[in-house]
Amino acid sequence: MKPRLLRHEGGVSSAHAETQEKFDLFCTPKASIQSSLASNNSRYKALYLQRLTWTLKCLRYLLHQGLAFTGHDESEDSLNKGNFLELLNCLAGNFEEVNKVVLNNAPRNCRMIHHDIQHELIKCCARETTKLLIEELDGGNFAILADESSDLFNGADNYHSFHVDMFVSVIDRQLSELNGRFDEVNTELLTCMAAFSPVRSFAAYDQNKLLKLASQFYATDFAIDELARLPWQLDMYITHVRRDERFKNLKNIVELSVMLVKTNIHAQYFIVYKLLKLVLILPVPNANVERVFSSMNFVKNKLRNKMSDDYLNNCMVTFVERELFNQVKDEDVINLFQKGARKVIL
């Protein structure tokens, strides 16, 4: 009987063996090669994502503090591998969930700690922070700081100018021109601006000065038809606000702009409001200028004096705009990072 069963069973390539293999795979589908590869691939991606997340968290902490990332000696035997690796080592040494996915427990070709990876993630952090800043501006205007001077840009149309030139090239290119121009017109400009003051029921209101402000100082910001309609809107505007009790106790043009929006009058006299917005962003307080340049000196110190312009810009955006940077989600940064040429596709 046994010999007959052995003949029926045959070799490894027999019909019986093939049927038995199919039956076993049917009973345990997860044991198939395809399923095994899919399972390993899924686990590999999960570990990769954890590793990338911890790298990002270390970088975000250092960006928030304005600290350097790399060290002069990042070898295994170094006693000071730089802030990034030391921080990651500290987390791995204290938390098993970190330790099991990073550094020596990560594949050597996918440790996610190379300088290029760091720079790319930092760039993504800066882009997401800038994105939030642009959304906060909501298509409005902002000032580019240039050492006690400012130039005007539209938030929606000048994303690239803000992103690249905010702290570097605009200063070199425009500083002399702007300083000279504002020295000559500063007194007259401030006098015209004062005509918007709401103090004592708009006692300082002067339509001619506001028209001069629009036609001479901001001529390129208004269309021809807007300049033609401005006198009529100013007449209607001043009559309206002087009669409205809500505008009686305003102390400055900032409170005026807030009240115009709150009462929706800004939409009715949109050309007047546009001129008021331009006035509001022109005088950049010296304290704000000093804050930015002080931050630049902090970020680009003697130990980091060879930073490229793009790298400096990315570090500055996240450091100066820390409040917005804190609102950036890790997953948004990772999604942007993954849009590049990556070995692991999530």
Summary of the structure (lengths in Angstrom):
residues: 346
radius of gyration: 31.6
end to end distance: 56.5
largest distance: 118.4
contacts: 941
relative contact order: 0.11
helix: 70%
strand: 3%
